[in-house]
Amino acid sequence: MTISVREAVENRRSIRKFEDKPVSDGDIWEILNAARMAPSWANRQAWRFVVVREEATRERLKETLSENNPAGKHGFKAPVVIVLCAVKDEATVHQNKPYYLVDAGLAMQNLMLAAVDKGLGTCWVGLFDENRVREILGIPDSVAVVGMTPVGYPAQNPEPRPRKDLAELTHYEQW
Ligand SMILES: Cc1cc2nc3c(=O)[nH]c(=O)nc-3n(C[C@H](O)[C@H](O)[C@H](O)COP(=O)(O)O)c2cc1C
């Protein structure tokens, strides 16, 4: 499948329920490769990824979420969970803006859009106990755990979530 950027942007949804169907290493490689192509502060590419297929590890990652996290119930039954990390020292904090977070976000967005092209679903999961994730995966303290996403074939087809009107979001020439 090859879809346009517009279609990928418009068709992406946060997917929290997945089919019990394997995802190939080739597809995982391709979505990670898309992540790697994102722009970054001074091209530092501070992002790192941990690909988790082991069921027991996915289960432990799920336990780092609070009980009411909507992705917790079924999300981590997806065959793959990708944990998005960032090496803090590799990108600058400039005027209080930690660019390692910005860069990691751009990489994740590329990954999520590339997943749409493969017919795969993702959901950025941001609410978790970072230290516990670090412990489970052996991630050093110098590395931020920015987010995680399950990756799998969607078993749901959610309606688009509402968005604010452009008029509310956009100023022309002056604020
Ligand atoms: C930084 C960030 C953190 C998020 N954390 C969670 C989360 O912990 N659990 C969850 O179910 N969804 C999480 N989401 C998904 C949002 O709820 C979702 O993107 C939003 O409701 C819009 O829906 P859509 O992605 O289907 O367009 C997160 C999204 C972002 C960008």
The ligand as an SDF file (V2000), in Angstrom:
LIG
                    3D

 31 33  0  0  0  0  0  0  0  0999 V2000
    1.8260   13.2140   24.1630 C   0  0  0  0  0  0  0  0  0  0  0  0
    0.6320   12.2970   24.0700 C   0  0  0  0  0  0  0  0  0  0  0  0
    0.3220   11.4690   25.1290 C   0  0  0  0  0  0  0  0  0  0  0  0
   -0.7580   10.5860   25.0490 C   0  0  0  0  0  0  0  0  0  0  0  0
   -0.9860    9.7130   26.0820 N   0  0  0  0  0  0  0  0  0  0  0  0
   -1.9820    8.8000   25.9530 C   0  0  0  0  0  0  0  0  0  0  0  0
   -2.1600    7.8120   26.9630 C   0  0  0  0  0  0  0  0  0  0  0  0
   -1.4280    7.7320   27.9510 O   0  0  0  0  0  0  0  0  0  0  0  0
   -3.1720    6.9180   26.7970 N   0  0  0  0  0  0  0  0  0  0  0  0
   -3.9920    6.9320   25.7040 C   0  0  0  0  0  0  0  0  0  0  0  0
   -4.8700    6.0750   25.6120 O   0  0  0  0  0  0  0  0  0  0  0  0
   -3.8460    7.8740   24.7240 N   0  0  0  0  0  0  0  0  0  0  0  0
   -2.8590    8.7890   24.8290 C   0  0  0  0  0  0  0  0  0  0  0  0
   -2.6680    9.7190   23.8200 N   0  0  0  0  0  0  0  0  0  0  0  0
   -3.5530    9.7260   22.6290 C   0  0  0  0  0  0  0  0  0  0  0  0
   -4.5180   10.9220   22.6220 C   0  0  0  0  0  0  0  0  0  0  0  0
   -5.5150   10.7140   23.5750 O   0  0  0  0  0  0  0  0  0  0  0  0
   -5.0960   11.0800   21.1920 C   0  0  0  0  0  0  0  0  0  0  0  0
   -4.0620   11.3860   20.3070 O   0  0  0  0  0  0  0  0  0  0  0  0
   -6.1490   12.1980   21.1200 C   0  0  0  0  0  0  0  0  0  0  0  0
   -7.2690   11.8790   21.9090 O   0  0  0  0  0  0  0  0  0  0  0  0
   -6.6420   12.4410   19.6850 C   0  0  0  0  0  0  0  0  0  0  0  0
   -7.1470   11.2460   19.1110 O   0  0  0  0  0  0  0  0  0  0  0  0
   -6.5210   10.6490   17.7780 P   0  0  0  0  0  0  0  0  0  0  0  0
   -5.0640   10.3300   18.0340 O   0  0  0  0  0  0  0  0  0  0  0  0
   -7.3030    9.3910   17.4610 O   0  0  0  0  0  0  0  0  0  0  0  0
   -6.6590   11.6810   16.7000 O   0  0  0  0  0  0  0  0  0  0  0  0
   -1.5850   10.5850   23.8920 C   0  0  0  0  0  0  0  0  0  0  0  0
   -1.2610   11.4260   22.8250 C   0  0  0  0  0  0  0  0  0  0  0  0
   -0.1550   12.2520   22.8970 C   0  0  0  0  0  0  0  0  0  0  0  0
    0.2080   13.1060   21.7030 C   0  0  0  0  0  0  0  0  0  0  0  0
  1  2  1  0
  2  3  1  0
  2 30  2  0
  3  4  2  0
  4  5  1  0
  4 28  1  0
  5  6  2  0
  6  7  1  0
  6 13  1  0
  7  8  2  0
  7  9  1  0
  9 10  1  0
 10 11  2  0
 10 12  1  0
 12 13  2  0
 13 14  1  0
 14 15  1  0
 14 28  1  0
 15 16  1  0
 16 17  1  0
 16 18  1  0
 18 19  1  0
 18 20  1  0
 20 21  1  0
 20 22  1  0
 22 23  1  0
 23 24  1  0
 24 25  2  0
 24 26  1  0
 24 27  1  0
 28 29  2  0
 29 30  1  0
 30 31  1  0
M  END
$$$$
